[in-house]
Amino acid sequence: MREEDKLDYGVHTPDLVPTPSPKPETYPEAEADTSVIRQVTIHFWDSGTKKRGKPHGVHGAEIRWVILDHAPETVKGSA
């Protein structure tokens, strides 16, 4: 498909070069809600306030867990 046709049809070509995002001015605080079995809900808010939602510029969080027979000696490489 020609680039002109893509524009006419509203087809967006993904950018292959990541656009840098600005560093957040604050950091998020979070709370894990485990009140529902087999579900973990993470509630975010901006540091120093209880207003819900991630701070501007924060994309999300990565959470990892594993169930082991014994506690790991370190967190690094345990997942």
N, CA and C of each residue as an Amber inpcrd file, in Angstrom:
protein
   237
   0.8460000  -1.1680000   0.0000000   0.0000000   0.0000000   0.0000000
   0.8980000   1.2400000   0.0000000   0.5590000   2.1960000  -0.8150000
   1.3360000   3.4340000  -0.8950000   1.0930000   4.2920000   0.3460000
   2.0780000   5.1030000   0.7040000   1.9540000   5.9810000   1.8750000
   0.7540000   6.9160000   1.7310000   0.4970000   7.3970000   0.5080000
  -0.6480000   8.2900000   0.2850000  -1.9550000   7.5570000   0.5750000
  -2.0400000   6.2850000   0.1750000  -3.2470000   5.5000000   0.4370000
  -3.4340000   5.2740000   1.9290000  -2.3420000   5.0240000   2.6240000
  -2.4250000   4.8210000   4.0680000  -3.0020000   6.0500000   4.7530000
  -2.5340000   7.2370000   4.3330000  -3.0490000   8.4660000   4.9210000
  -4.5270000   8.6470000   4.6080000  -4.9200000   8.3330000   3.3610000
  -6.3260000   8.4750000   2.9530000  -7.2360000   7.5640000   3.7750000
  -6.7740000   6.3550000   4.0730000  -7.5790000   5.3850000   4.8160000
  -7.4030000   5.4910000   6.3300000  -6.5270000   6.3710000   6.7680000
  -6.3110000   6.5450000   8.1920000  -5.4910000   5.4300000   8.8160000
  -4.7000000   4.7220000   8.0000000  -3.8520000   3.6420000   8.5120000
  -2.5630000   4.2620000   9.0450000  -2.2500000   3.9560000  10.2700000
  -1.0550000   4.5080000  10.9140000   0.0870000   3.5130000  10.8110000
   1.2160000   3.9650000  10.3340000   2.4150000   3.1360000  10.2910000
   3.1510000   3.3080000  11.6080000   3.3630000   2.2020000  12.3550000
   4.0280000   2.3490000  13.6560000   5.4500000   2.8830000  13.5110000
   5.8230000   3.7230000  14.4630000   7.1660000   4.2820000  14.5130000
   8.1030000   3.1990000  15.0260000   9.1520000   2.9250000  14.2980000
  10.0830000   1.8720000  14.6870000  11.1670000   2.3640000  15.6370000
  11.2490000   3.6800000  15.8190000  12.2360000   4.2620000  16.7210000
  11.4880000   4.7580000  17.9580000  11.7670000   4.2060000  19.1390000
  11.0640000   4.6460000  20.3370000  11.2850000   6.1360000  20.6120000
  10.2150000   6.8200000  20.9590000  10.2980000   8.2290000  21.3100000
  10.5700000   8.3180000  22.8090000  11.6510000   8.9850000  23.1910000
  11.9450000   9.0730000  24.6250000  10.8750000   9.8800000  25.3480000
  10.5230000   9.4410000  26.5380000   9.5510000  10.1740000  27.3380000
  10.2900000  10.8650000  28.4750000   9.7700000  11.9990000  28.9200000
  10.4670000  12.7160000  29.9910000  10.4290000  11.9340000  31.2990000
  11.4520000  12.1220000  32.0940000  11.5390000  11.4690000  33.3980000
  10.4670000  12.0590000  34.3180000   9.7200000  11.2170000  35.0230000
   8.7030000  11.7530000  35.9330000   9.3300000  12.6510000  37.0020000
   8.6020000  13.6950000  37.3700000   9.0970000  14.6120000  38.3890000
   8.8710000  14.0560000  39.7920000   7.9030000  13.1550000  39.9410000
   7.6390000  12.5150000  41.2250000   7.6710000  11.0070000  40.9930000
   7.3980000  10.2480000  42.0110000   7.3750000   8.8080000  41.8430000
   6.0330000   8.2740000  42.3610000   5.6010000   7.1410000  41.8060000
   4.3290000   6.5970000  42.2640000   4.4970000   5.7930000  43.5430000
   3.4720000   5.8250000  44.3540000   3.3690000   4.9160000  45.4790000
   2.2800000   3.9310000  45.0960000   2.3180000   2.7500000  45.6680000
   1.3570000   1.7280000  45.2770000   0.9500000   0.8930000  46.4740000
  -0.2170000   0.2800000  46.3270000  -0.7520000  -0.5990000  47.3560000
  -1.3300000  -1.8240000  46.6500000  -1.0010000  -2.9990000  47.1370000
  -1.5240000  -4.2360000  46.5510000  -2.7780000  -4.6640000  47.3010000
  -3.8530000  -4.8600000  46.5600000  -5.1310000  -5.3000000  47.1270000
  -5.3070000  -6.7750000  46.7840000  -5.2910000  -7.6460000  47.7890000
  -5.4270000  -9.0900000  47.5700000  -6.7430000  -9.6150000  48.1400000
  -7.7590000  -8.7540000  48.1920000  -9.0370000  -9.1480000  48.7890000
  -9.8130000 -10.1470000  47.9290000  -9.4950000 -10.2630000  46.6470000
 -10.1420000 -11.2330000  45.7580000  -9.1640000 -12.3790000  45.5220000
  -9.6190000 -13.6050000  45.7210000  -8.7350000 -14.7620000  45.5900000
  -8.1700000 -14.8480000  44.1670000  -6.8850000 -15.1790000  44.0830000
  -6.1450000 -15.3110000  42.8310000  -6.1450000 -14.0400000  41.9860000
  -6.2580000 -12.8960000  42.6210000  -6.2180000 -11.6220000  41.9060000
  -5.4800000 -10.6010000  42.7600000  -4.5700000  -9.8820000  42.1400000
  -3.8600000  -8.8010000  42.8160000  -4.1570000  -7.5210000  42.0490000
  -4.7560000  -6.5490000  42.7140000  -5.0330000  -5.2560000  42.1060000
  -4.0810000  -4.2460000  42.7210000  -3.3970000  -3.4980000  41.8620000
  -2.4500000  -2.4980000  42.3350000  -3.0940000  -1.1250000  42.1980000
  -3.1550000  -0.3950000  43.3010000  -3.6860000   0.9580000  43.3120000
  -2.4980000   1.9190000  43.3710000  -2.4240000   2.8410000  42.4030000
  -1.3370000   3.8160000  42.3300000  -1.8170000   5.1810000  42.7900000
  -0.9040000   5.9690000  43.3060000  -1.1570000   7.3810000  43.5460000
   0.1710000   8.1010000  43.5100000   0.1040000   9.3890000  43.2950000
   1.2990000  10.2070000  43.2220000   1.8930000  10.3670000  44.6160000
   3.1920000  10.3640000  44.6910000   3.8920000  10.4840000  45.9650000
   3.4160000  11.7080000  46.7400000   3.1060000  11.5080000  48.0140000
   2.7160000  12.6100000  48.8710000   1.2450000  12.9710000  48.8180000
   0.4390000  12.2490000  48.0490000  -0.9850000  12.5340000  47.9560000
  -1.7510000  11.2160000  47.8910000  -3.0150000  11.2430000  48.1710000
  -3.8400000  10.0380000  48.0560000  -4.7030000  10.0780000  46.7970000
  -4.4680000  11.0690000  45.9170000  -5.2010000  11.1390000  44.6620000
  -4.8290000   9.9190000  43.8220000  -5.8090000   9.1370000  43.4340000
  -5.5550000   7.8990000  42.6960000  -5.0570000   8.1880000  41.2820000
  -4.3040000   7.2820000  40.7550000  -3.8000000   7.3920000  39.3930000
  -2.2890000   7.5100000  39.3910000  -1.7050000   7.0530000  38.3000000
  -0.2520000   7.1210000  38.1670000   0.1810000   8.5660000  37.9370000
   1.3470000   8.9460000  38.4340000   1.8630000  10.2790000  38.1570000
   2.0950000  10.4650000  36.6590000   2.0420000  11.6970000  36.2030000
   2.2770000  12.0050000  34.7920000   3.6340000  11.4530000  34.3650000
   3.6640000  10.7630000  33.2560000   4.9080000  10.2090000  32.7320000
   5.2000000   8.7940000  33.1920000   4.4130000   8.2550000  34.0980000
   4.6110000   6.8830000  34.5630000   3.7380000   5.9780000  33.7160000
   4.3410000   4.9680000  33.1060000   3.6070000   4.0940000  32.1970000
   2.9070000   2.9430000  32.8990000   3.4750000   2.4190000  33.9240000
   2.8730000   1.2790000  34.6010000   3.8750000   0.6130000  35.5170000
   3.6260000  -0.6370000  35.7940000   4.4900000  -1.3790000  36.7030000
   4.6500000  -2.8000000  36.1910000   5.7440000  -3.3970000  36.5350000
   5.9830000  -4.8040000  36.2210000   6.0410000  -5.5530000  37.5390000
   5.1990000  -6.5560000  37.6450000   5.1220000  -7.3250000  38.8820000
   5.4740000  -8.7690000  38.5660000   6.3600000  -9.3260000  39.3510000
   6.7420000 -10.7280000  39.1760000   6.6020000 -11.4410000  40.5060000
   6.1420000 -12.6860000  40.4420000   6.1260000 -13.4860000  41.6500000
   6.2770000 -14.9500000  41.2690000   6.6710000 -15.7100000  42.2420000
   6.8690000 -17.1320000  42.0370000   6.5990000 -17.8240000  43.3680000
   6.0590000 -19.0190000  43.2960000   5.8260000 -19.8030000  44.5010000
   6.9250000 -20.8540000  44.5700000   7.7300000 -20.7950000  45.5950000
   8.8740000 -21.6870000  45.7580000   8.7260000 -22.5140000  47.0320000
   9.4740000 -23.6010000  47.0880000   9.4970000 -24.4040000  48.3070000
  10.2450000 -23.6920000  49.4360000  11.2780000 -22.9140000  49.0630000
  12.0860000 -22.1900000  50.0420000  12.2650000 -20.7590000  49.5780000
  12.3850000 -19.8470000  50.5110000  12.6130000 -18.4330000  50.1570000
  13.9650000 -18.2920000  49.4590000  14.0470000 -17.4680000  48.4040000
  15.3280000 -17.2750000  47.7220000  16.2900000 -16.4630000  48.5930000
  17.5690000 -16.6620000  48.3550000  18.5630000 -15.8810000  49.1070000
  18.5900000 -14.4380000  48.6380000  18.3620000 -14.1950000  47.3270000
  18.2780000 -12.8480000  46.7930000  17.0980000 -12.7860000  45.8480000
  16.6540000 -11.5730000  45.5600000  15.5500000 -11.3740000  44.6230000
  16.0390000 -11.4990000  43.1900000  17.2590000 -11.0850000  42.9250000
  17.8050000 -11.0880000  41.5720000  17.8510000 -12.5030000  41.0200000
  17.1940000 -12.6810000  39.8620000  17.2200000 -13.9710000  39.1750000
  16.3340000 -15.0290000  39.7670000  15.4280000 -14.6600000  40.6800000
  14.5940000 -15.6790000  41.3130000  13.3420000 -15.9940000  40.5000000
  13.0160000 -15.1740000  39.5050000  11.7940000 -15.4120000  38.7210000
  12.0760000 -16.2180000  37.4890000
